[in-house]
Amino acid sequence: VAMGTDAGFLMPPGLSVAELKALANSGMSPMDVIVAATRNSAYVCGASDRLGTVEPGKLADLLVVSGDPLQDLGVLGHAQLVIHRGTVITGPKK
């Protein structure tokens, strides 16, 4: 299972928490949902050699949240910090 869409401009940019929750409601564990949104999606797009997991040699986009997404996937919709290719692009509001 992989998360994503080809709807393009019809979907707002960013992570679809509604889709994450729908996958969880279908019986997937929170970890399986996160893997579907990261590693599996990169695989389906033919990009697993450079995306989808955090490891040396890959491009890394990191999302920092306040809470445990394994307990509440909804926290993924409220980023505290976003790091894109090693650069902080969104940080805490001051």
N, C-alpha and C positions, 0 to 999 in steps of 0.2 A: 504494500500500500504506500502510495506517495501522495503528498498534499500539494495542491497547486491548481492553477487554472490557466486556460489560454484565452480567457475573456478579454484580456488586454485593457483597453480604456473603460470597459464596463465595470471594472472592479477598482476600488480605491487601493492605492499602494500600501504595502505593509503586510503585516501578519494578520491573517484572518482568524481571530480568536473564536468566532462562531464555527468555523470549519474544524478547528482543534477540538472544541467541545462536542461537535457532532461525531467526530471520530471516537472520542472517549465514550460517548453515549451509545455507540454501536458495539461497545465491548472491549475496545482497545485499552491497554493500560496507559497511564500518562507517559511513561517512558517510550512505549511504542508509538504514541502520537508524536512525540518530539523527534524520534528517529524518522518517522514518515515525513515530517516537515523539513528535515535537514539531510541526513545521509541518503535516504531513499529518493528524495526529490532530486538531489544532485545526480544520483545514478540514472534515473529516468531521463534526465536532460543530457546525459552523456558527459557530465562534468565532474564525476567523482574523483578524477585525478587531481583536481584543484579546489573543489568545494565540498561542503557537506559534513565535514568533520574537522575538529581542531587538532592539527598535527603539523609537524615541521614540513615546510615546503608548500603548504596550501594557503590560499587567501582566507583570512579569518574575519568574519563579521561576528561580533559578540554583543549579546543583549544582556544587560545586567538588570535584574528585577529585585524588588523588595518582597521576598516571600519565596516559597518553595513550589515551583511549577509541578512537582510530582504530587503535591497535595491539592493544588488549585491552578489549573491551566490558565485561568483568567488573569493571573499576575503577568503573563507574557504580553498582555495588552497594555501594560503600564510600565514601560521601560524607564529605569532610573538613569541608565547610561547606555549609549550605543557606540560601539567602536567598529569602524569600517576600514578594513585594510590597514589596521594599526593606528588609525587616527580617530580621536574622540570627535564624533559629529553631533552628539546630543548628550548633554550632561544635566545634572540636577538643576532645577530652577532656583535662582537666588532671589 
